[in-house]
Amino acid sequence: MNKKEISEIKKQFDPKRTAITRIRGCYVDHEKAVKATMNRTFLSLPEEESSKYFTLFKNSLSGTVGKNLINMEFPLISEEEGGTQNFLLKLRNSKLEDDDLVNEFYQKIIDSYSYGENYLILLIHAAYDVPGKASDGMEMVDASDLVYSHILCTICPVNLLKSALYYNELDNCFEERSKDWMVEAPMHGFLFPAFNDRRTDIHGLLYYTKNTEELRPDFIDAVLGCQEPLSSKTQKAAFQTIIEDTLGEECNFEAIKTIHEQLTEFMEEQKENPAPVVFDKHDIKRLIENTSVNPEQMEYFDDYFEDATASKDSTFAAPNIVNSSSFDIKTPDVTVKVKPAMTHLVTTQVIDGNQCLVIQLNSEAEVLVNGIHIKTQN
């Protein structure tokens, strides 16, 4: 799913647009015991209450695609009878009206989701009439030709608020506020099926994580049955390792500058494309080859790639491996940040026998040191 498709689903979390038919909930304590459950028709909820749920659902579809929002595909075995995709499809098709299926779903989460504190599992079913679009991109509400039936699951922490003073407007005085349990923003969740090309894709889903370094592999394996993706931090580290190992002694300033320029140029070309920019093994290999590296250095690229990622099919989301707004140079004592379009102003040079970083200064350019304007000379 891309940004536009995700945004289209988020827009349905609104009183005037909502396509939610039913909401289920399961409150779990720190000992993994079920304390309460909920089963309600969503349209029967008071407006103030439903608006709070809308906020939680929107949060579970927020963030950066490739970091917080991760597209996942099901392995074929999961679509067989008894597989995870097959189970989620049954759950979706039941419109959450089958108590046995819902309770089994809750138990799958409870068994695999290690948290150690209280949390709330929220589960909704929605049936969105997807409007057609004219050639100019305008929606044609009366031209809906398909229904996107889906479920959305969010897992929210429930924490005890601290006791505090509050103003009682009715009695015009300050009183002690009692301790209450508060549902907070989602930690994890998923949307199933995926909404790709504005159509139902039962072979994939969209996974959400608030913390990009807490993907919950046990939960992904047991409940979703998908391959655990590399976290954003792991992707960055793996990419750097592949570059360093492959280039070897040729991993110099100019080579890394060339790779960064290629990445930022490609991202600039794709900025109008709503689809997430993803680099696979062949893309990474091409980046390195374009640095004029010795062909002999590329002989072991495949091995370096698989060693760093544990898979030959791993992909890298662009935001995880390149900062398109800055080119950073760091030493133990100095940090330099350069606009990507201006990397040609930075070179390395041997001066008095020492390898030096040289930054070209235009005599007319404004240069500030500790906020103070200084004069430059050619």
Protein Blocks (a to p, Z undefined) as FASTA:
>chain_A
ZZklmmmmmmmmcfkloccfbdcdddddfkopafbdcdddfklpcfklmmmmmmmmmmmm
gcjehilpccddddfklmpghiaklmmmmmmmnnopafklmmmmmmmmmmmmcghpacdd
dddddddddddddfkopacfklccbdcddddddddddddddddddddfklopaddddddd
dddddfbdcdddddehhiacfkbccdddfblklnolmlmmmmnopacdddfklmmmmmmm
mmmmmnmmmlcfklmmmmmmmmmmmmmmmmmpmbdcdddfklmmmmmmmnopafklmmmm
mmmmmmmnopakbccdfklmocfkbccdddfkbccdddfklmmmpccddeehiacddddd
dfkbccdeehiacdddZZ
